[in-house]
Amino acid sequence: MSITFGQDLPQERPDADGRAALFVPKPDIKEEVLQALRLGAAVVGFGNHDRSVTIYYESNRFNEPTLAKWEQKARKAYARLVDDLPTTSKMTTKLEYFEQVGYISGKGISIRRMESLKRWLAQSDALDTAPETETVTWALPPPPKKSTINNDL
C-alpha cells in the first residue's frame, strides 16, 4: 500500500495562528510507537518533505485534572508544537501508522472523522473523554483587568 501526501496534510510547523493535523493511531501501528504514545493520547503534527510526519502528543501521564478531556490534551500538544518546546513527547515517524482525523489551530478543533477518533478512544478505554461535537472552539481569554492605580501625575 502506498501512502500519498494530500493537500489536506499541513506541511511544516505552524505559527500561532496556523493549523496542524490531528491524528489517531491506525490499528496496525507498530507496537513500539504505540508504547511511546500511550493509550488515549491526543496526537497533533505536520508532514515533512521526506514523507514522514512530525508529531507531538499528550497522554496526561501525571493525571492533571486540566487534561482530563481529549481536546484539552490536544490543545496542550498543539501549544508545544507551535512553540517548538523541548519535550520527550514528540517524534518523527511514518504517516502510514496514523490516520488524520481533523485539524487544530489557535482557534479550536475541527474533527472530520469522529468515528475514527471514537474508535481510538474506545480502544484506550477513554471514550468518555471524547469531544461532544466535531467542532471545539477555544474560549477567548478574559480582557485585561483595568489598573486601579491613580495615574494623575
N, CA and C atoms as a LAMMPS dump frame, in Angstrom:
ITEM: TIMESTEP
0
ITEM: NUMBER OF ATOMS
459
ITEM: BOX BOUNDS ff ff ff
-5.0000000000000000e+02 5.0000000000000000e+02
-5.0000000000000000e+02 5.0000000000000000e+02
-5.0000000000000000e+02 5.0000000000000000e+02
ITEM: ATOMS id mol type element x y z
1 1 1 N 0.84 -1.178 0
2 1 2 C 0 0 0
3 1 3 C 0.882 1.237 0
4 2 1 N 0.578 2.164 -0.855
5 2 2 C 1.372 3.378 -0.958
6 2 3 C 0.664 4.516 -0.228
7 3 1 N 1.439 5.337 0.434
8 3 2 C 0.899 6.483 1.158
9 3 3 C 1.131 7.721 0.305
10 4 1 N 0.1 8.48 0.065
11 4 2 C 0.212 9.708 -0.703
12 4 3 C -0.059 10.891 0.207
13 5 1 N 0.828 11.86 0.183
14 5 2 C 0.597 13.075 0.94
15 5 3 C -0.43 13.888 0.182
16 6 1 N -1.512 14.225 0.81
17 6 2 C -2.545 15.01 0.163
18 6 3 C -2.439 16.477 0.525
19 7 1 N -3.263 17.266 -0.113
20 7 2 C -3.283 18.692 0.181
21 7 3 C -3.842 18.967 1.566
22 8 1 N -4.511 17.997 2.167
23 8 2 C -5.112 18.191 3.487
24 8 3 C -4.102 18.132 4.624
25 9 1 N -2.943 17.535 4.397
26 9 2 C -1.96 17.402 5.464
27 9 3 C -1.111 18.671 5.541
28 10 1 N -1.216 19.418 6.645
29 10 2 C -0.379 20.615 6.779
30 10 3 C 1.096 20.244 6.69
31 11 1 N 1.856 21.066 5.991
32 11 2 C 3.292 20.86 5.825
33 11 3 C 4.034 21.917 6.64
34 12 1 N 5.007 21.501 7.376
35 12 2 C 5.855 22.354 8.198
36 12 3 C 5.142 22.867 9.449
37 13 1 N 5.946 23.204 10.436
38 13 2 C 5.448 23.646 11.742
39 13 3 C 4.596 24.907 11.591
40 14 1 N 3.385 24.904 12.158
41 14 2 C 2.536 26.106 12.06
42 14 3 C 2.997 27.192 13.024
43 15 1 N 2.614 28.429 12.704
44 15 2 C 2.834 29.513 13.658
45 15 3 C 1.621 29.538 14.593
46 16 1 N 1.529 30.527 15.45
47 16 2 C 0.469 30.566 16.469
48 16 3 C -0.94 30.591 15.888
49 17 1 N -1.109 31.097 14.662
50 17 2 C -2.427 31.133 14.046
51 17 3 C -2.618 30.026 13.019
52 18 1 N -1.583 29.233 12.778
53 18 2 C -1.643 28.194 11.762
54 18 3 C -2.346 26.938 12.249
55 19 1 N -2.517 25.999 11.317
56 19 2 C -3.184 24.761 11.702
57 19 3 C -2.245 23.579 11.573
58 20 1 N -2.51 22.598 12.396
59 20 2 C -1.783 21.332 12.385
60 20 3 C -2.809 20.219 12.215
61 21 1 N -2.338 19.057 11.863
62 21 2 C -3.224 17.905 11.705
63 21 3 C -3.463 17.245 13.061
64 22 1 N -4.644 16.641 13.199
65 22 2 C -4.964 15.78 14.339
66 22 3 C -4.898 14.347 13.833
67 23 1 N -4.221 13.489 14.56
68 23 2 C -4.067 12.1 14.152
69 23 3 C -4.563 11.152 15.231
70 24 1 N -4.91 9.945 14.799
71 24 2 C -5.089 8.824 15.709
72 24 3 C -4.278 7.667 15.142
73 25 1 N -3.755 6.804 16.008
74 25 2 C -3.013 5.644 15.517
75 25 3 C -3.935 4.692 14.759
76 26 1 N -3.406 4.104 13.713
77 26 2 C -4.14 3.059 12.991
78 26 3 C -4.054 1.763 13.792
79 27 1 N -5.008 0.861 13.603
80 27 2 C -4.986 -0.394 14.363
81 27 3 C -3.696 -1.197 14.191
82 28 1 N -3.035 -1.085 13.046
83 28 2 C -1.82 -1.871 12.8
84 28 3 C -0.538 -1.081 13.074
85 29 1 N -0.612 -0.087 13.954
86 29 2 C 0.568 0.716 14.294
87 29 3 C 1.63 -0.179 14.922
88 30 1 N 2.876 0.143 14.682
89 30 2 C 3.994 -0.586 15.265
90 30 3 C 3.905 -0.485 16.79
91 31 1 N 4.09 -1.587 17.473
92 31 2 C 3.911 -1.647 18.929
93 31 3 C 4.801 -0.652 19.674
94 32 1 N 6.051 -0.475 19.254
95 32 2 C 6.94 0.445 19.977
96 32 3 C 6.499 1.897 19.819
97 33 1 N 5.884 2.246 18.689
98 33 2 C 5.369 3.602 18.507
99 33 3 C 4.154 3.796 19.42
100 34 1 N 3.286 2.797 19.482
101 34 2 C 2.105 2.868 20.353
102 34 3 C 2.519 2.975 21.818
103 35 1 N 3.537 2.257 22.226
104 35 2 C 4.004 2.316 23.612
105 35 3 C 4.517 3.715 23.967
106 36 1 N 5.169 4.367 23.013
107 36 2 C 5.668 5.727 23.268
108 36 3 C 4.505 6.702 23.421
109 37 1 N 3.466 6.543 22.602
110 37 2 C 2.318 7.45 22.65
111 37 3 C 1.508 7.285 23.915
112 38 1 N 1.219 6.058 24.256
113 38 2 C 0.316 5.657 25.343
114 38 3 C -1.131 5.757 24.88
115 39 1 N -1.943 4.88 25.392
116 39 2 C -3.362 4.832 25.022
117 39 3 C -4.071 6.129 25.389
118 40 1 N -4.968 6.58 24.53
119 40 2 C -5.779 7.766 24.769
120 40 3 C -5.107 9.083 24.451
121 41 1 N -3.874 9.039 23.954
122 41 2 C -3.135 10.27 23.685
123 41 3 C -3.789 11.082 22.578
124 42 1 N -3.66 12.391 22.683
125 42 2 C -4.013 13.305 21.596
126 42 3 C -2.733 13.521 20.801
127 43 1 N -2.832 13.397 19.481
128 43 2 C -1.661 13.469 18.613
129 43 3 C -1.873 14.572 17.583
130 44 1 N -0.947 15.513 17.512
131 44 2 C -1.014 16.605 16.538
132 44 3 C 0.302 16.623 15.766
133 45 1 N 0.269 17.167 14.559
134 45 2 C 1.525 17.202 13.821
135 45 3 C 1.407 17.786 12.433
136 46 1 N 2.462 17.554 11.657
137 46 2 C 2.54 18.086 10.304
138 46 3 C 3.421 17.172 9.464
139 47 1 N 3.249 17.273 8.156
140 47 2 C 4.034 16.477 7.225
141 47 3 C 5.385 17.113 6.948
142 48 1 N 6.362 16.272 6.672
143 48 2 C 7.704 16.712 6.313
144 48 3 C 7.95 16.422 4.834
145 49 1 N 8.962 17.057 4.282
146 49 2 C 9.249 16.895 2.855
147 49 3 C 9.721 15.494 2.495
148 50 1 N 10.198 14.737 3.457
149 50 2 C 10.658 13.369 3.179
150 50 3 C 9.547 12.326 3.349
151 51 1 N 8.3 12.764 3.406
152 51 2 C 7.109 11.918 3.527
153 51 3 C 6.935 11.302 4.924
154 52 1 N 7.637 11.827 5.903
155 52 2 C 7.412 11.426 7.293
156 52 3 C 6.502 12.472 7.931
157 53 1 N 6.097 12.233 9.166
158 53 2 C 5.327 13.225 9.916
159 53 3 C 6.033 13.486 11.242
160 54 1 N 5.976 14.732 11.663
161 54 2 C 6.442 15.1 12.992
162 54 3 C 5.202 15.225 13.853
163 55 1 N 5.176 14.483 14.946
164 55 2 C 4.009 14.511 15.831
165 55 3 C 4.427 14.918 17.238
166 56 1 N 3.515 15.602 17.891
167 56 2 C 3.601 15.916 19.318
168 56 3 C 2.377 15.273 19.938
169 57 1 N 2.513 14.721 21.116
170 57 2 C 1.388 14.018 21.73
171 57 3 C 1.324 14.304 23.216
172 58 1 N 0.121 14.138 23.74
173 58 2 C -0.125 14.337 25.173
174 58 3 C -1.039 13.225 25.637
175 59 1 N -0.599 12.495 26.648
176 59 2 C -1.413 11.394 27.182
177 59 3 C -1.814 11.614 28.631
178 60 1 N -1.442 12.738 29.201
179 60 2 C -1.742 13.054 30.603
180 60 3 C -1.195 11.985 31.54
181 61 1 N 0.055 11.704 31.375
182 61 2 C 0.73 10.671 32.158
183 61 3 C 0.628 10.911 33.663
184 62 1 N 0.575 12.191 34.078
185 62 2 C 0.567 12.512 35.51
186 62 3 C -0.826 12.856 36.03
187 63 1 N -1.862 12.542 35.246
188 63 2 C -3.267 12.719 35.653
189 63 3 C -3.598 14.129 36.135
190 64 1 N -3.17 15.123 35.375
191 64 2 C -3.526 16.505 35.693
192 64 3 C -5.012 16.707 35.423
193 65 1 N -5.769 17.287 36.354
194 65 2 C -7.199 17.495 36.146
195 65 3 C -7.509 18.401 34.951
196 66 1 N -6.594 19.305 34.617
197 66 2 C -6.828 20.217 33.491
198 66 3 C -6.648 19.53 32.143
199 67 1 N -6.234 18.259 32.146
200 67 2 C -6.046 17.5 30.909
201 67 3 C -6.926 16.254 30.885
202 68 1 N -8.072 16.323 31.529
203 68 2 C -8.946 15.159 31.605
204 68 3 C -9.62 14.848 30.271
205 69 1 N -9.96 15.872 29.497
206 69 2 C -10.656 15.679 28.223
207 69 3 C -9.644 15.571 27.084
208 70 1 N -10.017 14.832 26.033
209 70 2 C -9.132 14.648 24.886
210 70 3 C -8.773 15.977 24.236
211 71 1 N -9.738 16.891 24.093
212 71 2 C -9.44 18.168 23.432
213 71 3 C -8.471 19.019 24.25
214 72 1 N -8.461 18.864 25.579
215 72 2 C -7.501 19.586 26.408
216 72 3 C -6.084 19.046 26.175
217 73 1 N -5.984 17.742 26.003
218 73 2 C -4.695 17.131 25.681
219 73 3 C -4.215 17.611 24.312
220 74 1 N -5.142 17.657 23.346
221 74 2 C -4.78 18.102 22
222 74 3 C -4.275 19.544 22.037
223 75 1 N -4.933 20.376 22.801
224 75 2 C -4.526 21.788 22.885
225 75 3 C -3.132 21.917 23.495
226 76 1 N -2.844 21.119 24.512
227 76 2 C -1.514 21.173 25.14
228 76 3 C -0.437 20.701 24.159
229 77 1 N -0.702 19.609 23.438
230 77 2 C 0.264 19.11 22.454
231 77 3 C 0.468 20.142 21.343
232 78 1 N -0.619 20.796 20.915
233 78 2 C -0.53 21.824 19.871
234 78 3 C 0.318 23.007 20.347
235 79 1 N 0.138 23.429 21.579
236 79 2 C 0.92 24.549 22.122
237 79 3 C 2.407 24.209 22.124
238 80 1 N 2.747 22.971 22.489
239 80 2 C 4.149 22.538 22.452
240 80 3 C 4.695 22.561 21.03
241 81 1 N 3.887 22.09 20.087
242 81 2 C 4.299 22.044 18.687
243 81 3 C 4.555 23.445 18.15
244 82 1 N 3.596 24.353 18.347
245 82 2 C 3.715 25.717 17.819
246 82 3 C 4.93 26.433 18.404
247 83 1 N 5.146 26.275 19.701
248 83 2 C 6.246 26.965 20.367
249 83 3 C 7.568 26.203 20.269
250 84 1 N 7.541 25.019 19.649
251 84 2 C 8.736 24.178 19.493
252 84 3 C 9.418 23.972 20.843
253 85 1 N 8.608 23.664 21.854
254 85 2 C 9.133 23.478 23.204
255 85 3 C 9.872 22.15 23.328
256 86 1 N 10.911 22.112 24.141
257 86 2 C 11.604 20.84 24.344
258 86 3 C 10.686 19.865 25.079
259 87 1 N 10.594 18.658 24.567
260 87 2 C 9.73 17.646 25.17
261 87 3 C 10.177 16.27 24.704
262 88 1 N 9.886 15.276 25.502
263 88 2 C 10.108 13.9 25.066
264 88 3 C 8.865 13.357 24.372
265 89 1 N 7.783 14.137 24.377
266 89 2 C 6.514 13.702 23.783
267 89 3 C 6.389 14.171 22.337
268 90 1 N 7.41 13.85 21.552
269 90 2 C 7.364 14.144 20.123
270 90 3 C 8.213 13.118 19.398
271 91 1 N 7.918 12.932 18.121
272 91 2 C 8.732 12.038 17.307
273 91 3 C 8.476 12.313 15.836
274 92 1 N 9.391 11.881 15.015
275 92 2 C 9.207 11.873 13.571
276 92 3 C 9.041 10.409 13.193
277 93 1 N 7.975 10.112 12.477
278 93 2 C 7.639 8.722 12.184
279 93 3 C 6.959 8.617 10.823
280 94 1 N 6.524 7.432 10.481
281 94 2 C 5.869 7.187 9.199
282 94 3 C 4.396 7.563 9.272
283 95 1 N 3.914 8.221 8.235
284 95 2 C 2.498 8.571 8.16
285 95 3 C 1.617 7.325 8.144
286 96 1 N 2.122 6.232 7.624
287 96 2 C 1.305 5.02 7.494
288 96 3 C 0.827 4.466 8.839
289 97 1 N 1.415 4.902 9.934
290 97 2 C 0.978 4.452 11.26
291 97 3 C -0.214 5.238 11.791
292 98 1 N -0.568 6.333 11.104
293 98 2 C -1.59 7.24 11.62
294 98 3 C -2.655 7.566 10.592
295 99 1 N -3.822 7.904 11.1
296 99 2 C -4.924 8.394 10.278
297 99 3 C -5.204 9.832 10.703
298 100 1 N -5.271 10.723 9.723
299 100 2 C -5.595 12.114 10.032
300 100 3 C -7.101 12.214 10.232
301 101 1 N -7.517 12.759 11.387
302 101 2 C -8.945 12.848 11.705
303 101 3 C -9.463 14.275 11.734
304 102 1 N -8.585 15.255 11.588
305 102 2 C -9.043 16.634 11.601
306 102 3 C -7.897 17.602 11.713
307 103 1 N -8.239 18.803 12.221
308 103 2 C -7.279 19.899 12.334
309 103 3 C -7.401 20.565 13.69
310 104 1 N -6.31 21.214 14.081
311 104 2 C -6.301 22.029 15.288
312 104 3 C -5.56 23.317 14.949
313 105 1 N -6.049 24.413 15.506
314 105 2 C -5.405 25.706 15.316
315 105 3 C -5.516 26.488 16.619
316 106 1 N -5.059 27.718 16.6
317 106 2 C -5.174 28.564 17.776
318 106 3 C -6.61 28.929 18.105
319 107 1 N -7.529 28.674 17.178
320 107 2 C -8.943 28.998 17.395
321 107 3 C -9.778 27.81 17.86
322 108 1 N -9.298 26.586 17.603
323 108 2 C -10.058 25.421 18.03
324 108 3 C -9.733 24.179 17.236
325 109 1 N -10.661 23.221 17.31
326 109 2 C -10.511 21.899 16.695
327 109 3 C -11.639 21.682 15.709
328 110 1 N -11.307 21.054 14.589
329 110 2 C -12.297 20.623 13.609
330 110 3 C -12.046 19.147 13.32
331 111 1 N -12.987 18.306 13.705
332 111 2 C -12.841 16.86 13.513
333 111 3 C -13.646 16.444 12.288
334 112 1 N -12.986 15.778 11.372
335 112 2 C -13.646 15.324 10.146
336 112 3 C -13.959 13.84 10.168
337 113 1 N -13.302 13.101 11.034
338 113 2 C -13.527 11.647 11.129
339 113 3 C -13.749 11.273 12.599
340 114 1 N -14.904 11.664 13.11
341 114 2 C -15.226 11.422 14.523
342 114 3 C -15.252 9.928 14.848
343 115 1 N -15.72 9.107 13.894
344 115 2 C -15.796 7.666 14.158
345 115 3 C -14.406 7.078 14.402
346 116 1 N -13.387 7.564 13.705
347 116 2 C -12.02 7.075 13.93
348 116 3 C -11.481 7.548 15.273
349 117 1 N -11.773 8.795 15.632
350 117 2 C -11.357 9.293 16.943
351 117 3 C -12.022 8.482 18.04
352 118 1 N -13.307 8.211 17.895
353 118 2 C -14.02 7.432 18.917
354 118 3 C -13.506 5.992 18.98
355 119 1 N -13.105 5.428 17.837
356 119 2 C -12.514 4.082 17.835
357 119 3 C -11.25 4.082 18.678
358 120 1 N -10.376 5.086 18.474
359 120 2 C -9.131 5.184 19.232
360 120 3 C -9.409 5.355 20.723
361 121 1 N -10.34 6.22 21.059
362 121 2 C -10.639 6.452 22.473
363 121 3 C -11.32 5.248 23.112
364 122 1 N -12.16 4.535 22.365
365 122 2 C -12.78 3.314 22.89
366 122 3 C -11.71 2.246 23.128
367 123 1 N -10.789 2.092 22.195
368 123 2 C -9.678 1.144 22.345
369 123 3 C -8.855 1.488 23.577
370 124 1 N -8.779 2.768 23.892
371 124 2 C -7.984 3.262 25.018
372 124 3 C -8.77 3.289 26.321
373 125 1 N -10.025 2.831 26.296
374 125 2 C -10.918 2.904 27.451
375 125 3 C -11.041 4.349 27.94
376 126 1 N -11.168 5.279 26.969
377 126 2 C -11.254 6.704 27.285
378 126 3 C -12.336 7.383 26.451
379 127 1 N -13.355 6.632 26.055
380 127 2 C -14.403 7.197 25.208
381 127 3 C -15.122 8.357 25.883
382 128 1 N -15.184 8.347 27.213
383 128 2 C -15.848 9.432 27.946
384 128 3 C -15.089 10.754 27.86
385 129 1 N -13.865 10.75 27.318
386 129 2 C -13.096 11.991 27.178
387 129 3 C -13.274 12.619 25.798
388 130 1 N -14.04 11.967 24.924
389 130 2 C -14.223 12.453 23.547
390 130 3 C -14.972 13.779 23.515
391 131 1 N -14.679 14.613 22.521
392 131 2 C -15.444 15.859 22.369
393 131 3 C -16.901 15.548 22.059
394 132 1 N -17.786 16.43 22.487
395 132 2 C -19.217 16.227 22.257
396 132 3 C -19.622 16.525 20.824
397 133 1 N -18.889 17.423 20.159
398 133 2 C -19.205 17.797 18.784
399 133 3 C -17.94 17.766 17.942
400 134 1 N -18.112 17.884 16.638
401 134 2 C -16.975 17.859 15.726
402 134 3 C -16.204 19.17 15.692
403 135 1 N -16.753 20.202 16.292
404 135 2 C -16.078 21.497 16.34
405 135 3 C -15.94 21.928 17.793
406 136 1 N -14.718 22.233 18.176
407 136 2 C -14.442 22.73 19.526
408 136 3 C -13.78 24.092 19.35
409 137 1 N -14.417 25.13 19.864
410 137 2 C -13.877 26.479 19.765
411 137 3 C -13.277 26.864 21.106
412 138 1 N -12.067 27.396 21.068
413 138 2 C -11.429 27.833 22.304
414 138 3 C -12.08 29.128 22.77
415 139 1 N -12.281 29.238 24.045
416 139 2 C -12.817 30.477 24.619
417 139 3 C -11.753 31.559 24.527
418 140 1 N -12.192 32.771 24.249
419 140 2 C -11.263 33.887 24.212
420 140 3 C -10.753 34.169 25.618
421 141 1 N -9.511 34.612 25.746
422 141 2 C -9.019 34.943 27.081
423 141 3 C -9.777 36.145 27.62
424 142 1 N -9.895 36.252 28.932
425 142 2 C -10.604 37.397 29.501
426 142 3 C -9.853 38.688 29.183
427 143 1 N -10.574 39.802 29.085
428 143 2 C -9.89 41.076 28.82
429 143 3 C -8.991 41.427 29.994
430 144 1 N -7.955 42.209 29.74
431 144 2 C -7.065 42.59 30.844
432 144 3 C -7.816 43.42 31.875
433 145 1 N -7.425 43.237 33.113
434 145 2 C -8.055 43.997 34.191
435 145 3 C -7.552 45.43 34.153
436 146 1 N -8.454 46.353 34.446
437 146 2 C -8.073 47.756 34.491
438 146 3 C -7.28 48.027 35.759
439 147 1 N -6.302 48.829 35.614
440 147 2 C -5.464 49.174 36.752
441 147 3 C -6.249 50.085 37.693
442 148 1 N -6.065 49.877 38.969
443 148 2 C -6.721 50.706 39.973
444 148 3 C -5.781 51.781 40.507
445 149 1 N -4.6 51.836 39.937
446 149 2 C -3.624 52.839 40.375
447 149 3 C -4.028 54.183 39.765
448 150 1 N -3.98 55.22 40.576
449 150 2 C -4.318 56.555 40.093
450 150 3 C -3.175 57.072 39.215
451 151 1 N -3.491 57.338 37.968
452 151 2 C -2.477 57.775 37.009
453 151 3 C -2.431 59.294 36.858
454 152 1 N -3.009 60.051 37.769
455 152 2 C -2.982 61.52 37.687
456 152 3 C -1.639 62.026 38.212
457 153 1 N -0.755 62.325 37.323
458 153 2 C 0.555 62.837 37.743
459 153 3 C 0.734 64.241 37.301
